[in-house]
Amino acid sequence: MKSLIEFIRELFNRKNNRAWMNCLSSQVCIAFLYKYDRKLINIILKNSGNNISEVPIFMKEHYQGAYENKVKFAQKYAEGYLFSDDLAPYINYRFLAKKLFKNGPYYGIKTNGRIHVFLKD
Protein backbone atom coordinates (compact mmCIF):
# COMPACT_ATOMS: atom_id res chain seq x y z
CA MET A 1 0.00 0.00 0.00
CA LYS A 2 1.24 3.46 -0.84
CA SER A 3 2.04 5.94 1.87
CA LEU A 4 -0.14 9.03 2.13
CA ILE A 5 2.72 11.22 0.86
CA GLU A 6 3.24 9.05 -2.24
CA PHE A 7 -0.48 9.08 -2.92
CA ILE A 8 -0.67 12.90 -2.68
CA ARG A 9 2.40 13.33 -4.91
CA GLU A 10 0.76 11.14 -7.52
CA LEU A 11 -2.37 13.29 -7.36
CA PHE A 12 -0.30 16.44 -7.92
CA ASN A 13 0.77 15.07 -11.29
CA ARG A 14 -2.80 15.56 -12.52
CA LYS A 15 -4.15 18.45 -14.55
CA ASN A 16 -6.26 20.04 -11.83
CA ASN A 17 -3.46 21.09 -9.46
CA ARG A 18 -5.37 24.02 -7.94
CA ALA A 19 -8.11 21.78 -6.49
CA TRP A 20 -5.48 19.46 -5.03
CA MET A 21 -3.47 22.33 -3.55
CA ASN A 22 -6.58 23.73 -1.87
CA CYS A 23 -7.36 20.26 -0.68
CA LEU A 24 -4.04 19.77 1.09
CA SER A 25 -4.82 22.61 3.46
CA SER A 26 -7.62 20.54 4.99
CA GLN A 27 -7.13 17.52 7.26
CA VAL A 28 -10.60 16.33 6.30
CA CYS A 29 -9.57 16.39 2.67
CA ILE A 30 -6.42 14.37 3.31
CA ALA A 31 -8.46 11.72 5.11
CA PHE A 32 -10.90 11.72 2.18
CA LEU A 33 -8.10 11.25 -0.35
CA TYR A 34 -6.63 8.35 1.52
CA LYS A 35 -9.94 6.58 2.13
CA TYR A 36 -11.30 6.37 -1.41
CA ASP A 37 -10.12 4.97 -4.71
CA ARG A 38 -8.73 7.51 -7.22
CA LYS A 39 -11.49 6.79 -9.75
CA LEU A 40 -14.11 7.49 -7.11
CA ILE A 41 -12.30 10.63 -5.91
CA ASN A 42 -12.30 12.09 -9.43
CA ILE A 43 -16.02 11.47 -9.88
CA ILE A 44 -16.86 12.91 -6.47
CA LEU A 45 -14.75 16.01 -7.17
CA LYS A 46 -16.32 16.42 -10.62
CA ASN A 47 -19.81 16.27 -9.08
CA SER A 48 -18.70 18.78 -6.44
CA GLY A 49 -17.66 21.31 -9.10
CA ASN A 50 -13.97 20.51 -8.45
CA ASN A 51 -14.39 22.39 -5.19
CA ILE A 52 -13.06 20.33 -2.31
CA SER A 53 -15.09 22.34 0.20
CA GLU A 54 -18.27 21.09 -1.53
CA VAL A 55 -17.31 17.41 -1.17
CA PRO A 56 -18.78 16.93 2.34
CA ILE A 57 -22.08 18.48 1.20
CA PHE A 58 -22.20 16.31 -1.92
CA MET A 59 -21.39 13.17 0.07
CA LYS A 60 -24.02 13.92 2.71
CA GLU A 61 -26.74 14.59 0.14
CA HIS A 62 -25.91 11.92 -2.46
CA TYR A 63 -23.74 9.09 -1.12
CA GLN A 64 -25.73 6.00 -0.16
CA GLY A 65 -22.86 3.70 0.76
CA ALA A 66 -20.74 0.90 -0.67
CA TYR A 67 -22.23 -2.51 -1.45
CA GLU A 68 -21.08 -5.83 -2.86
CA ASN A 69 -23.31 -5.30 -5.88
CA LYS A 70 -26.47 -3.55 -7.06
CA VAL A 71 -28.70 -6.37 -5.85
CA LYS A 72 -27.40 -5.97 -2.28
CA PHE A 73 -28.24 -2.27 -2.47
CA ALA A 74 -31.75 -3.13 -3.75
CA GLN A 75 -32.23 -5.47 -0.77
CA LYS A 76 -31.21 -2.72 1.65
CA TYR A 77 -33.42 -0.24 -0.19
CA ALA A 78 -36.44 -2.57 -0.01
CA GLU A 79 -35.97 -3.12 3.75
CA GLY A 80 -37.10 0.45 4.29
CA TYR A 81 -40.42 -0.24 2.56
CA LEU A 82 -41.33 -3.74 3.73
CA PHE A 83 -44.01 -3.99 6.36
CA SER A 84 -43.18 -7.59 7.09
CA ASP A 85 -40.15 -9.83 6.66
CA ASP A 86 -42.54 -12.44 5.30
CA LEU A 87 -42.72 -10.47 2.03
CA ALA A 88 -38.96 -10.48 1.36
CA PRO A 89 -38.87 -13.89 -0.42
CA TYR A 90 -41.38 -12.62 -2.99
CA ILE A 91 -39.40 -9.60 -4.12
CA ASN A 92 -37.33 -9.82 -7.30
CA TYR A 93 -34.27 -7.89 -6.13
CA ARG A 94 -32.48 -8.16 -9.47
CA PHE A 95 -35.42 -6.50 -11.21
CA LEU A 96 -35.62 -3.85 -8.49
CA ALA A 97 -31.88 -3.15 -8.82
CA LYS A 98 -32.26 -2.80 -12.58
CA LYS A 99 -35.08 -0.29 -12.14
CA LEU A 100 -33.30 1.69 -9.41
CA PHE A 101 -30.13 2.12 -11.49
CA LYS A 102 -31.28 2.16 -15.10
CA ASN A 103 -34.14 4.66 -15.01
CA GLY A 104 -34.31 5.28 -11.31
CA PRO A 105 -32.81 7.77 -8.93
CA TYR A 106 -29.45 6.04 -8.36
CA TYR A 107 -26.14 5.48 -10.11
CA GLY A 108 -23.19 3.38 -9.07
CA ILE A 109 -19.43 3.53 -9.42
CA LYS A 110 -17.64 0.22 -9.26
CA THR A 111 -14.18 0.26 -7.67
CA ASN A 112 -12.17 -2.34 -5.81
CA GLY A 113 -14.87 -4.99 -6.15
CA ARG A 114 -17.59 -2.85 -4.56
CA ILE A 115 -20.20 -0.51 -5.93
CA HIS A 116 -20.51 2.97 -4.45
CA VAL A 117 -24.09 4.18 -4.78
CA PHE A 118 -25.11 7.81 -5.28
CA LEU A 119 -28.45 9.57 -5.59
CA LYS A 120 -28.82 11.39 -8.91
CA ASP A 121 -29.55 15.13 -8.94
N, C-alpha and C positions, 0 to 999 in steps of 0.2 A: 504494500500500500504506500502511496506517495505521502510525503510529509505535507503539512499545510503550506509551508513556504514554497515547495516545488509546485504544488497545485496552483497557487496564486501566480507564480511566475509564468506558468503555462497559460493562464488566463490573460496575462498582460500581453501576450503575443497575438492577441486577437485584434480585430479592427476597432472595436468600440472601447478604446482605452479610457475615455473620460468616465464612463459608467463604472468601470472597474476601479478607477482611482478614487472616485467618490465613495465607492463601496468599502474600500479598505479603511476608511475613517470610522467605520461602524463595527463594533464587536458582534452585533446581531448579524450583520452581513457576512462576516467571516465565518460564523457558525453555519449560516445558510449555505455558503459556498462549499463548505466541507461536507455537509450532510447529504446534498443531492448530487445526482449524476449531472455531468456537463450538458448533456442533451436537454435534460429537464430544466436546468438553470437557464439556458438560452431561451427556451419557450416561455418560462415564467417571466424573465426580464422583458421579452418582446411584448407579452400581454400586459406588462406593467409600464409600458411606454419607455422602456430602457431607463427607468428611474428607480434606482434601488430603494428609495424611501417609499415607493408605492407597493413594493413587494409584500410587506406584511398585510396591507389592505387587500390586495389581490388574493393572497393565500386564504385570508379569513373569509372572504366572500365567495371564493370559487373552489378551493381545494376540498375534495371530499375524502381523500385518503388513498392509500396504496393497497392493492388487492392482488391476489394470485392471478386472477383473470376477470373478465367482464361478468361472467356468470356468478362469481363470488360477490361482486358488487351488487348484482341484481338480487341475490338472496338477501343481502343486508338491507337493500332498499325496500324490498317487499316486507321485511320484518316490521317496518314502521307502519304498515297498512293492514297487516293481518289482525283479525279480531281473535283468532284462535289458532293454536299450533296444529290443530287437526286439519286445517286447510293447506298447509305447506306442501304435502305430497302431491297435491293436485295442480300446483303452479308449474308452468313450463318456464323455468328460469332462463333457458337459452333464448327462447322467443322474447322474453321480457328484456334481456340484455340487448338483443338486437334492436328492439324498439327504443330503448333508452339511449343507445349510442348512435344509431343510424339517423333517425329523424327526431330523436328526443333531446332533452335538455343537457346531455352530458357528452363529453369527449374524453378520450384516454390517451395517455402517452406511455408507451411501453419502454421501460429501461430496466436493466439488470434482472430480468425475469419476472418483473412485477408491472402492473398497470397502475399509473397514477391518474386518478379520476378528477375531472374539473367540471364545474357547472358552466355552460355556455352563457355568454352575455345576453 
